[in-house]
Amino acid sequence: MRSSKDKKEYMNNVFVYCEIEGTTVAEVSQELLTKGRKLANKLGVELHAVVAGTGIKGEVEKQILPYGVDKLFVFDAEGLFPYTSAPHTDILVNLFKEEKPQIALMGATVIGRDLGPRVSSSLTSGLTADCTQLEIGDYDAKVKVNGEMVSKHYDNLLYQIRPAFGGNIVATIVNPDHRPQMATVRSGVMQKALYEGKAKEEVVYPDVAKYVSPEAFVVKVLDRHVEAAKHNLKGAPIVVAGGYGVGSKENFDMLFKLAKELHGEVGASRAAVDAGWIDHDRQIGQTGVTVHPKVYIACGISGQIQHIAGMQDSGIIISINSDPDAPINKIADYVINGTVEEVVPKLIKYYKQNSK
């Protein structure tokens, strides 16, 4: 068991790793800063952030500090952008050994899914991937002490909540004894908001050479190609989403026509993507994107828990389904009982006649 000194040592701050593209901070990082601020307030500790790149000094601070950051660590040096595994791992591992945070968060992006496991493995801390919720709570456990099972109470642990077993259950995972408690969260799951309270907004520029070994820079990126997103599904105020009940790739054309009339975007369930009717980058749910539109129109979607995880926080949910007992109808605000072929053309006709 930890000594009282060890326990105090690990009651430190909440850390967020901020991902960047050039000098632009990723939206998922700002979402996590918003959530991190709430967690820090709940725990009565500070919110710290760390960002690493090349030529970012004076560029990233204004994108990070307004989210309630008390202390920002800016690592700026050649070789830190584009991202490569070794130097960023060195930075986080050595910084966390100094600062001893109790919680560390990062996006479940290509970078976060590479960096998170490397850092947690080096610190033997454990990591929960693809969380959909993060909360603070207590935990009671049975532990073995001197060969006997005794009760032990833990205060203020990070509840790392995520779908498990193919989305059939929602698991709450805790990490009682190892720090930091690490979690990754997909973009769009949390909602970003500028902090209305007061934070210290201290910025430090550490000497990168003290944290990163020269050997970490042996891997260099020779060429890099980045394509802009073809759509703005995550930020669309109206989403028209289709499932297997749409019936065919041709029928998805109706959804695109409806979305065009509504100035919205088209999404899909995994079943429709797996059927080859629509591109994977439009998939909504546990293994796709998470959306928070004002209006979500679900067309022929049964409503499995994996899909609901990606759209349940929509403002108004409208379900168009021929099955009155479809699971998605239970969370829908309005249910239209009918097939997609029957209902969607009528909606298109109506909006054409009544839109300015």
C-alpha positions in Angstrom: 0.0 0.0 0.0 1.2 3.5 -0.7 2.4 5.7 2.2 0.6 8.9 3.0 3.5 10.8 1.3 2.9 8.7 -1.9 -0.8 9.4 -1.9 -0.2 13.1 -1.6 2.3 13.0 -4.3 -0.3 11.6 -6.7 -3.1 14.1 -5.8 -1.7 16.4 -8.5 -3.2 18.0 -11.6 -5.2 17.0 -14.7 -3.1 17.0 -17.9 -4.3 17.3 -21.5 -2.0 16.5 -24.4 -2.8 19.0 -27.2 -2.5 17.7 -30.7 -1.6 20.1 -33.5 -1.5 20.4 -37.3 1.2 22.9 -38.1 0.3 25.7 -35.6 -3.4 24.8 -35.3 -4.6 23.0 -32.2 -6.9 20.1 -32.9 -10.5 20.5 -32.0 -10.5 17.3 -30.0 -7.9 18.8 -27.8 -10.0 21.8 -27.1 -12.9 19.5 -26.3 -10.7 17.6 -23.8 -9.5 20.9 -22.2 -13.2 21.8 -21.6 -13.8 18.4 -19.9 -10.4 18.5 -18.2 -11.3 21.8 -16.6 -14.5 20.4 -15.2 -12.6 17.4 -13.8 -10.0 19.6 -12.3 -12.7 21.8 -10.6 -14.3 18.7 -9.2 -11.0 17.5 -7.7 -9.9 21.0 -6.6 -6.7 20.8 -8.6 -5.3 22.7 -11.6 -5.6 22.0 -15.3 -2.3 21.7 -17.2 -1.7 21.2 -20.9 1.2 20.2 -23.0 1.8 20.8 -26.7 4.9 20.0 -28.8 5.7 21.2 -32.3 8.0 23.3 -34.5 7.6 27.1 -34.7 4.5 27.1 -32.4 5.7 29.6 -29.8 3.3 32.6 -29.8 0.8 30.7 -32.0 -0.8 28.0 -29.9 -1.1 29.8 -26.5 -4.2 31.7 -27.6 -5.9 28.5 -28.8 -5.3 26.7 -25.5 -5.3 29.1 -22.6 -9.0 30.3 -23.0 -10.2 26.9 -22.1 -9.3 27.3 -18.5 -5.7 26.2 -18.5 -3.7 27.0 -15.4 -0.3 26.0 -16.8 0.8 25.3 -20.4 4.0 23.6 -21.3 5.1 24.5 -24.9 7.8 22.3 -26.4 9.1 24.1 -29.5 12.0 22.6 -31.5 12.9 21.3 -34.9 11.9 17.7 -35.4 8.7 17.8 -33.2 6.5 18.3 -36.3 5.3 16.4 -38.2 4.6 14.0 -35.3 6.8 11.0 -34.8 6.5 8.6 -31.9 9.8 8.7 -30.0 10.3 12.5 -29.2 6.7 13.0 -28.2 6.8 9.9 -26.0 10.0 11.2 -24.4 8.4 14.5 -23.7 5.3 13.1 -22.0 7.1 10.4 -20.1 9.7 12.7 -18.6 7.3 15.5 -18.0 4.8 13.2 -16.2 7.6 11.8 -14.1 8.3 15.4 -12.9 4.7 16.6 -12.6 3.1 13.4 -11.5 -0.4 14.1 -12.8 -3.3 12.1 -11.5 -5.2 12.2 -14.8 -3.9 12.5 -18.4 -6.2 12.8 -21.4 -5.6 12.8 -25.2 -7.6 12.4 -28.4 -8.3 8.9 -29.7 -6.9 10.0 -33.1 -4.2 8.4 -35.2 -1.6 10.2 -33.0 -3.3 9.6 -29.7 -3.7 5.9 -30.4 0.0 5.7 -31.1 1.2 8.0 -28.3 -1.1 6.9 -25.4 -0.1 3.3 -25.2 3.6 4.2 -25.4 3.4 6.6 -22.5 1.2 4.4 -20.4 3.5 1.4 -21.0 6.6 3.4 -20.0 4.9 4.7 -16.8 3.1 1.3 -16.1 -0.1 3.4 -15.6 -2.8 1.7 -17.7 -5.0 3.3 -20.4 -8.6 3.2 -21.4 -9.2 3.9 -25.1 -12.2 5.4 -26.8 -14.1 6.7 -23.7 -17.5 8.2 -24.3 -17.8 9.7 -20.8 -15.4 10.8 -18.0 -16.6 11.4 -14.5 -15.2 11.5 -10.9 -16.4 9.1 -8.3 -15.5 6.8 -5.4 -14.7 3.1 -5.5 -14.8 0.3 -3.0 -12.7 -2.8 -3.6 -11.5 -6.0 -2.0 -7.7 -6.2 -1.8 -5.3 -8.7 -0.4 -3.1 -7.5 2.5 -0.8 -10.0 4.2 -2.7 -12.9 2.7 -6.1 -11.6 3.8 -8.9 -9.9 1.7 -9.8 -6.5 3.2 -12.0 -3.7 2.1 -10.4 -0.6 0.7 -12.1 2.7 -0.2 -10.8 5.0 -3.0 -11.9 8.6 -3.2 -12.1 10.7 -6.4 -11.1 8.2 -9.1 -11.6 8.8 -12.8 -14.5 6.8 -14.1 -13.5 5.9 -17.6 -16.8 5.0 -19.4 -16.9 3.3 -22.8 -18.9 0.7 -24.7 -17.5 -2.8 -24.5 -18.1 -6.3 -25.9 -19.1 -4.9 -29.3 -21.2 -2.2 -27.8 -23.5 -4.6 -26.0 -22.7 -3.2 -22.6 -21.3 0.1 -21.2 -18.3 -0.5 -19.0 -17.0 1.8 -16.2 -13.3 1.3 -15.8 -11.2 2.6 -12.8 -7.5 2.6 -12.2 -7.2 2.6 -8.3 -3.5 2.4 -7.7 -1.5 3.5 -10.8 -1.0 7.0 -12.0 -1.6 8.8 -14.1 -5.1 7.6 -14.9 -5.0 7.8 -18.7 -7.8 7.9 -21.2 -8.3 8.7 -24.9 -11.5 10.2 -26.2 -12.7 10.4 -29.8 -13.3 13.8 -31.5 -16.9 15.1 -31.0 -17.7 13.1 -27.9 -17.1 16.1 -25.6 -18.3 19.6 -26.4 -15.8 22.4 -26.3 -16.6 25.7 -24.6 -14.4 28.7 -23.5 -13.9 28.8 -19.8 -16.0 31.5 -18.0 -14.0 31.4 -14.8 -10.5 32.5 -14.0 -7.4 30.4 -14.6 -3.8 31.2 -13.9 -2.8 30.9 -17.6 0.9 30.4 -16.9 3.1 29.5 -19.9 6.5 27.8 -19.7 8.9 26.9 -22.5 11.0 23.9 -21.4 14.4 23.1 -22.9 13.5 20.3 -25.2 17.0 18.8 -25.0 16.4 18.0 -21.3 13.4 15.9 -22.1 14.2 14.3 -25.5 17.2 12.1 -26.2 19.1 12.7 -29.5 18.3 9.2 -30.6 14.6 10.0 -30.6 15.0 12.1 -33.7 16.5 9.3 -35.9 13.1 8.8 -37.6 12.3 11.7 -40.0 9.2 12.4 -42.1 10.4 12.9 -45.7 7.0 13.5 -47.3 3.5 14.1 -46.0 0.2 14.5 -47.8 -2.9 15.9 -46.0 -6.3 16.1 -47.7 -9.1 18.4 -46.5 -12.3 16.7 -45.2 -14.9 16.2 -48.0 -17.7 17.1 -45.6 -18.4 18.7 -42.3 -20.5 15.9 -40.7 -19.3 16.6 -37.2 -20.2 20.3 -37.3 -23.4 20.1 -39.3 -26.5 21.5 -37.6 -28.7 19.0 -39.4 -27.8 15.4 -40.1 -29.7 12.9 -42.3 -28.5 9.5 -41.5 -29.3 6.2 -43.2 -29.1 2.6 -42.0 -29.6 -0.8 -43.6 -33.3 0.0 -43.9 -32.5 2.5 -46.6 -32.3 -0.6 -48.9 -29.7 0.3 -51.5 -27.0 2.7 -52.6 -29.4 4.3 -55.0 -31.8 5.0 -52.2 -29.1 6.9 -50.4 -29.3 9.5 -53.2 -32.7 10.5 -51.7 -31.0 11.2 -48.4 -28.4 13.4 -50.1 -31.3 15.3 -51.8 -33.1 15.8 -48.5 -29.9 16.9 -46.8 -29.3 19.4 -49.6 -32.8 20.9 -49.1 -32.1 21.2 -45.3 -28.5 22.5 -45.7 -27.4 19.5 -43.7 -25.0 16.5 -44.1 -25.5 12.8 -44.7 -24.3 10.2 -42.2 -24.8 6.4 -42.0 -24.9 3.5 -39.6 -22.2 0.8 -39.7 -24.6 -1.6 -41.4 -25.0 0.8 -44.4 -21.3 1.3 -44.6 -20.5 -2.4 -44.5 -23.1 -2.9 -47.3 -21.0 -0.6 -49.5 -23.8 1.9 -49.9 -21.8 4.9 -48.5 -18.2 5.9 -47.7 -16.8 4.9 -44.3 -15.9 8.5 -43.4 -19.7 9.2 -43.0 -20.2 6.4 -40.4 -21.7 7.6 -37.1 -21.3 5.6 -33.9 -18.8 3.9 -31.7 -16.4 3.1 -34.6 -17.2 6.2 -36.6 -17.7 9.9 -35.7 -19.8 11.4 -32.9 -22.2 14.2 -33.9 -24.3 16.8 -31.9 -26.6 18.3 -34.5 -29.7 20.3 -33.7 -31.7 17.9 -35.7 -30.9 14.2 -36.5 -33.1 12.4 -39.0 -32.6 8.6 -38.7 -33.8 6.8 -41.9 -34.1 3.1 -41.7 -31.7 2.8 -38.6 -32.6 0.2 -36.1 -30.6 1.9 -33.3 -28.0 -0.5 -32.0 -26.1 0.9 -28.9 -23.0 1.3 -31.1 -24.8 3.8 -33.3 -26.7 5.5 -30.5 -23.3 6.3 -28.8 -22.5 8.6 -31.7 -25.7 10.6 -31.9 -27.6 10.4 -28.6 -26.9 14.0 -27.7 -28.6 15.4 -30.8 -31.1 18.2 -30.1 -34.1 16.7 -31.8 -34.2 13.1 -33.1 -36.6 12.1 -35.8 -36.9 8.4 -36.7 -38.2 7.2 -40.0 -38.7 3.5 -39.7 -41.1 0.8 -40.9 -40.6 -1.1 -37.6 -42.6 0.6 -34.8 -40.5 -1.3 -32.2 -37.1 -0.3 -33.5 -34.8 0.5 -30.6 -34.0 4.0 -31.9 -37.7 5.0 -31.5 -37.2 4.9 -27.8 -34.9 7.8 -27.8 -36.5 9.7 -30.8 -38.5 12.8 -30.2 -40.7 12.1 -33.3 -41.3 8.8 -35.0 -42.6 8.5 -38.6 -43.8 5.0 -39.2 -43.1 4.1 -42.9 -40.4 3.1 -45.3 -37.7 5.4 -46.5 -39.0 5.2 -50.0 -42.5 6.3 -48.9 -41.5 9.1 -46.5 -38.3 10.8 -47.7 -39.6 11.9 -51.2 -42.6 13.5 -49.4 -40.2 15.4 -47.1 -38.2 16.6 -50.1 -41.3 17.7 -51.9 -42.5 19.6 -48.8 -39.3 21.4 -48.1 -38.9 22.4 -51.8 -42.4 23.9 -51.7 -41.9 25.7 -48.4 -38.3 26.8 -48.3 -37.4 30.3 -49.4 
